[in-house]
């Protein structure tokens, strides 16, 4: 059997989703078809790529090593077949919901002016690594800790956290909020691409009730409908204003690290310039904040 592109895409979906069922949904296939494709790939390679001994699938050591190579191969194949990339290779930048926050437009304009030879494509992809683990992008803006093996990260800047509450609810009357305030109501968690988990709250003070959603749009809709409150980074307020959602500073939480991540096996040649520009804009924003005062 020869390995085809579909085998690699299937394996990358399994690695990203951690579940055959979710991978099948993402690929628009049946679960038995995904299982057969994975088994055929493992037979051809002669190694076990996925540990199926637990309910949540984990990659074996061989699977983790193969993932980086498969992602690079898929990305290279897609680029080779795109006529638009024959002369100029764009830098595809993924993000899950807020890109660079307030710095997004300044960065895109500066990049276009200073690096016209390398188009910067900003892509919103609702998953844990904003398309990076699957090879859909060259780099990704991620918030919070990144535990995916094979990825390299650079800290760009940090931003404060905010609470998102129902605009006509009692919490919106406060000028700032704490984790205890949020714990008094159901908390809405974006478990697919979001930043916040219950670990943000100290043990013993966690919310009694949670509501899980799969993307930022559903997160905002649930909060606007009065089904609960949420916590996120300040850039969410900048990039996702909503008439039914009010954002307030969350005063007792640490700032959120904003990272640029890329695959160690296949870095884009323009990544260094992107890191430098993003850090420069972040530093300028911090200086302006200090000059403006509280």
LINFENQUI-V225035 format. One record per residue. N is the residue number from 1. RES is the residue in one small letter. PHI is phi in whole degrees, -180 to 180 (none if undefined). PSI is psi as a letter, one per 30 degrees, with the letter a starting at -180 (NA if undefined). Layout:
n: (N	N)
res: (RES	RES)
phi: (PHI	PHI)
psi: (PSI	PSI)
This chain:
n: (1	2	3	4	5	6	7	8	9	10	11	12	13	14	15	16	17	18	19	20	21	22	23	24	25	26	27	28	29	30	31	32	33	34	35	36	37	38	39	40	41	42	43	44	45	46	47	48	49	50	51	52	53	54	55	56	57	58	59	60	61	62	63	64	65	66	67	68	69	70	71	72	73	74	75	76	77	78	79	80	81	82	83	84	85	86	87	88	89	90	91	92	93	94	95	96	97	98	99	100	101	102	103	104	105	106	107	108	109	110	111	112	113	114	115	116	117	118	119	120	121	122	123	124	125	126	127	128	129	130	131	132	133	134	135	136	137	138	139	140	141	142	143	144	145	146	147	148	149	150	151	152	153	154	155	156	157	158	159	160	161	162	163	164	165	166	167	168	169	170	171	172	173	174	175	176	177	178	179	180	181	182	183	184	185	186	187	188	189	190	191	192	193	194	195	196	197	198	199	200	201	202	203	204	205	206	207	208	209	210	211	212	213	214	215	216	217	218	219	220	221	222	223	224	225	226	227	228	229	230	231	232	233	234	235	236	237	238	239	240	241	242	243	244	245	246	247	248	249	250	251	252	253	254	255	256	257	258	259	260	261	262	263	264	265	266	267	268	269	270	271	272	273	274	275	276	277	278	279	280	281	282	283	284	285	286	287	288	289	290	291	292	293	294)
res: (x	x	x	x	x	x	x	x	x	x	x	x	x	x	x	x	x	x	x	x	x	x	x	x	x	x	x	x	x	x	x	x	x	x	x	x	x	x	x	x	x	x	x	x	x	x	x	x	x	x	x	x	x	x	x	x	x	x	x	x	x	x	x	x	x	x	x	x	x	x	x	x	x	x	x	x	x	x	x	x	x	x	x	x	x	x	x	x	x	x	x	x	x	x	x	x	x	x	x	x	x	x	x	x	x	x	x	x	x	x	x	x	x	x	x	x	x	x	x	x	x	x	x	x	x	x	x	x	x	x	x	x	x	x	x	x	x	x	x	x	x	x	x	x	x	x	x	x	x	x	x	x	x	x	x	x	x	x	x	x	x	x	x	x	x	x	x	x	x	x	x	x	x	x	x	x	x	x	x	x	x	x	x	x	x	x	x	x	x	x	x	x	x	x	x	x	x	x	x	x	x	x	x	x	x	x	x	x	x	x	x	x	x	x	x	x	x	x	x	x	x	x	x	x	x	x	x	x	x	x	x	x	x	x	x	x	x	x	x	x	x	x	x	x	x	x	x	x	x	x	x	x	x	x	x	x	x	x	x	x	x	x	x	x	x	x	x	x	x	x	x	x	x	x	x	x	x	x	x	x	x	x	x	x	x	x	x	x	x	x	x	x	x	x)
phi: (none	-94	-80	-110	-59	-64	-65	-68	-62	-65	-62	-65	-66	-64	-63	-74	-84	69	-160	-66	-64	-68	-64	-62	-63	-65	-93	60	-124	-84	-62	-59	-66	-65	-61	-66	-65	-63	-62	-65	-64	-65	-63	-66	-80	77	-138	-89	-93	-128	-87	-99	-79	-120	-64	-95	-68	-124	-78	-77	-59	-67	-66	-65	-68	-73	-58	-62	-68	-67	-63	-66	-67	-65	-62	-66	-64	-62	-67	-65	-94	-95	-61	-67	-97	-67	-105	-133	-93	-74	-100	-89	-115	-91	-152	-90	-161	-131	47	-98	63	-63	-89	-62	-65	-57	-67	-62	-69	-62	-63	-63	-76	-94	-134	-64	-77	-128	-60	-105	-104	-97	-124	-88	-133	-84	-151	-64	-117	53	87	-70	-64	-89	80	-80	-136	-87	-153	-146	-90	-125	-120	86	-65	-118	-110	-72	-63	87	-105	-106	-127	-130	-73	-94	-168	-121	-142	-71	-93	-131	-97	-115	-130	-65	-61	-102	-95	-65	-68	-69	-77	-83	-82	-151	-137	-121	-61	-64	-61	-67	-68	-78	-130	-59	-109	-92	-119	-88	-84	-93	-127	-78	-93	-87	-129	-66	-66	-65	-88	-61	-57	91	-123	-76	-59	-77	-132	-131	-129	-103	-134	-112	-160	-66	-62	-68	-61	-65	-63	-64	-68	-61	-80	82	-86	165	-125	-144	-130	-157	-86	-60	-64	-62	-64	-71	-94	-133	-65	-146	-63	-100	-124	-113	-101	-134	-58	-106	-84	-113	-129	-72	-67	-99	-73	-104	-118	-103	-121	-153	-78	-62	-79	-148	-73	-75	-63	-95	-62	-59	-67	-68	-60	-63	-68	-64	-66	-63	-66	-63	-67	-63	-63	-66	-64	-64	-63	-67	-67	-71	79	-69)
psi: (k	k	k	l	e	e	e	e	e	e	e	e	e	e	e	e	f	g	k	e	e	e	e	e	e	e	f	h	l	l	e	e	e	e	e	e	e	e	e	e	e	e	e	e	f	g	l	k	f	k	j	g	f	l	e	j	k	k	k	l	e	e	e	e	e	f	e	e	e	e	e	e	e	e	e	e	e	e	e	f	g	j	f	f	g	e	e	k	j	l	j	j	j	l	l	e	f	g	b	g	b	f	f	e	e	e	e	e	e	e	e	e	e	f	h	f	f	j	k	j	j	j	k	k	j	i	a	e	g	h	f	e	f	f	g	f	l	f	l	k	j	l	k	a	k	j	g	k	l	g	k	k	l	k	k	e	l	l	l	l	l	l	k	j	l	k	e	g	l	e	f	f	f	k	f	l	l	l	e	e	e	e	f	f	l	k	k	k	k	j	f	e	g	l	e	k	l	f	f	f	k	k	k	f	g	l	k	f	k	l	k	k	l	f	l	e	e	e	e	e	e	e	e	e	f	g	f	a	l	l	k	a	l	f	f	e	e	e	f	i	k	k	f	g	k	k	k	k	k	j	f	h	l	l	l	k	k	k	k	k	k	l	k	f	f	i	k	k	f	g	e	e	e	e	e	e	e	e	e	e	e	e	e	e	e	e	e	e	e	e	e	f	l	NA)
